[in-house]
Amino acid sequence: MTLHKLKSYIPAESFWLKHLLAGLLVAAFMRLVYPVLHIDANLTDLFFDAQRQHFPLKHNLFLTQWMHTGLKWLMVTVAVLSLVLSVSSYFFARIKAYRAPLLWVFVGMVVSTTVVAILKHYNQHACPWDLTVYGGDLPLIALFEAPPAGVELGRCFPAGHPSGGFALMAFYFAFITYRPAFARWMLLLSLVMGLVMGGVQIARGAHFLSHVLWSGWTVWMTLLILYWIWPLRPITDLQK
């Protein structure tokens, strides 16, 4: 491969600067500004019955079966279908050019949601419904603060369920170099899906909004790093 061809599909420095800056700005806002707005408590309180000390929608059938389990498996289906289509490109010439980006989508969705799951598993912050202020038995710990000695891990940050919706950002990175309009629409869809899936968990008492937003940030940064490791060649090069 010539240097010219190599440069033809490595994103320009402006790409990395713009996308990294977006991530850093969001992180700065979430770390410095968001906590003083008290959005977490104010929003979660709307779904909490203080008199009965529970979240009425915690076991709501529509939220648990359709909006939680159903949407989770829908995102799994999207990831698996991307892999199936990528493999099918060896047999169907019409989708050959999409082999690499579809594989990238599958890997990106799996890697980004796995990173969120690992971080969540080893995190000390509890879900709202497990906190003493909401009828549970675990203390409320400010984000990024060390927990008191001997406190059980809450394993609730960042939010796992909405990471599946945010993982659709993989389409944005996979297709941005040669299907920019489609890529941007998928970026918008990923944000909507992540927030909707996060909203479901907020209503049930499973997460604070900050858990959801940090989940989206984690997915974004993970995919950006993955794209730095594995940039994709434009479709025009693949068709030559």
C-alpha positions, 0 to 999 in steps of 0.5 A: 500500500502506498503512502498516498492510499494510506493517507486517503483513509486515515482521518485528518487531525481535525477529526480527532481534535473535534471528536476528542474536544467534544468528549472533553467538554462533556466531561468537564460539564459533567464533572464541574457543572452538573453536580451543582445543578442537583438534577439527579435528585430532583428528577429521581424524586419525581418517580419516588413515593416518599410516603411508601418509600419505593419506586412505583414503576420499579416492576411496571410490566411495560417498562421491565418487559418491553422497554428494558428487556425488549430494547436490550435484545433489540440492540443485541439483534442490531449488533448480531445482524451487523456481523451476519451481514458482514459475513454475508458480504463474502457471498453477496457482491452487492454488500461487499463494500460494507463488509468492514464497516458492518464488522466495525459496528459489531465490534464497536457495539460489543467493545463499548458496552463491555467497557461500561459493564466492566466499569459498572461491575467494579464501581462503588456507586449504588442505584437509587433504589438501593440508597437509604434516601430511597428506602434502600440500605446503601449510602449515597456517595458523590461521584468520584468520591471515595466510599467509607471503609467497608461499604458494599459496592453498589455496581451501578455506575455508569448505567449499563442498559442505556449503553446498548442504545448509545452503542449505536454510535458505532454506526457513526464512526463506521460510516462517517468517512463515506456515508456522512449523512447516514452516519449523522442520522445514526448518531442522532438515533443513538443519542435518542435511544440511549436517553430513552433507555436511560429514562426507563431506568430513571423512572424505575429507580435504577439509575440517576441521570448522571449514570446515563450521561456518563454511560454515553460519554464512556461509549463515545470515548471507547469508540473514538479510541477504537476508531483511532486503532482501527480507522476505516478505508473510504468506500471508494477505495474498497470498490477499486 
